[in-house]
Amino acid sequence: MIDPNEVVAARRALGRQLARYRQAAGLTQHQLAPHTHYGRSTVANVEVGRQNVPRGFWERADTALGAGGKLTAQYDELVALVRQQRRDIAEAEAARRAASKDDGTGGTRRDLAAVELAVVAPGSITVYPVAFGEQEVSPVPTRREVFGYLGAGLTAVGLGQITTKWPAELPRVVQALEATREADGYNSATLENLSTVIDHYKRTFRSTPPAGLYDEILGVRIHTGLLLNNAGAANSRPDLMVAAGWLSNLLALVTHDLDDRAASLVWCADVERCAGETRHPELAGWAAQTRVLMSFYDGQANEAIMHAQRGQQLAPLCTVAHAKLLAQEMRAWALLGNADKVTTTRRRAEKAITRLPDNAPTQGTFSISLADDPPYTATSLLLLGRYQEAAEAAWRVIAAFYGRAGDGRGAHPSGFARTYLVLALALAGLGKLDEAYAAGSVALEAPRLVWSVAVLARKLDRILMRDFADTAEAQEYHERYVATIQREPPTSGRSAPANGPSS
């Protein structure tokens, strides 16, 4: 099997080769960037092996630097290496699954070990999902019970109810966590199991429907609260509080996706409590991210800027949370129409991104996208009315992560939909009805319809019906939009705000 470190080394070697050719040509990163159709920060990230870019980047770099196709050839070798690694992992997983079917349990071993994860070395491309949520369950605790477990000042009511309802009505992941802990409530493997589950949700959050996901994560968060109340876990309280903070961050995001603002605010407050007790400021930085999102999609630009700036004070420098909060601030300034602030904040975000460590996460919930300069650039340009630049920026993101044919939508379907809707809004602003209709229709086909996607889809519907009311394309998009919302309502019932963002 190919060592994942071999792929990392090959990517870095390709980046160094690019730097050598660029320096030999007498070009700076700023000067090379326009030739590749990417920004300077992308060139910088590629040269240190931090960012993946498609083949077109290398073809254009070959031409601009006179490399004679050598960069493209080395990129093709890297792609072949990655493909072989994926085949190796797939074959190993197939063998593991075949072995599990022959263990004499009639195929029930996987059900009894719902938190079992495929062991994949760091840097591996493929992540295998855990068999969570295989049956539909209803939420067990009441809101009063939730607050009790979170230590919000109420008595710990409902503990007996959870005991009596376990295991039949609890999510399977909680059943597994409960079954694998000792009678005294805590053992050395408890925290490891909990961390494994949290990492799973960080990886799969973006591709999982939010309604069922909420029930599962809530169950794990309550389980963590029970551990915190156990005397045997006193020595591990800081680690358990950090775990609780990450789970509450996930719950804040999923309730935002469901447009339950009140619940999201409660979870954000719980994250901040956990961060304060454990002196873990990055946790609070990610809670600020969710507060920014809520304000932005409600059209409250000044409030979004305030949360973004406060979050930057909390999240340490050279962390993904800090860099992403700068990008969020840039987008909020764009919502106000302040082009000067957008420019200065964009430069600060670019600088923060270049200072991220080599192992900064680029996939999963608490990660940063490095395909643009910086994230939310396309949205910001759209809000400023710079439609051509916004469309070009959106296409760059699509080419890097999703492909023009829609590749990658399964890994981050809501991000896929938002990017295509930003593209559609930019094309509509340029008067390109056919292309705007096509991009909007692609977005509506993506799964995992969430609140932020609904806001953008509704905005596009209004613009098409306003500016192209007599066209078949506008009417057809409207019908598709209405049918999609009725089939998969993403919100708690309130309408998208009239003063909400146009992207």
Secondary structure, DSSP 8 states (H G I E B T S, - for coil): ---HHHHHHHHHHHHHHHHHHHHHTT--HHHHHHHHTS-HHHHHHHHTT-----HHHHHHHHHHHT-TTHHHHHHHHHHHHHHHHHHHHHHHHHHHHHHHHTSSSTT-HHHHTTT------TT-S---------S-----S-HHHHHHHTTSSS--TTHHHHHHHTTTTS-HHHHHHHHTS-TTS--TTHHHHHHHHHHHHHHHGGGS-HHHHHHHHHHHHHHHHHHHT-GGGGGGHHHHHHHHHHHHHHHHHHHHHTT-HHHHHHHHHHHHHHHHHHT-HHHHHHHHHHHHHHHHHTT-HHHHHHHHHHHHHHS-TTSHHHHHHHHHHHHHHHHHT-HHHHHHHHHHHHHHHHTS-TT---SSTT----SSSSTTHHHHHHHTT-HHHHHHHHHHHIIIII-TT-TTTTTSHHHHHHHHHHHHHHHHHTT-HHHHHHHHHHHHHSS---HHHHHHHHHHHHHHHHHSTTSHHHHHHHHHHHHHHHHS--SSS----TT----
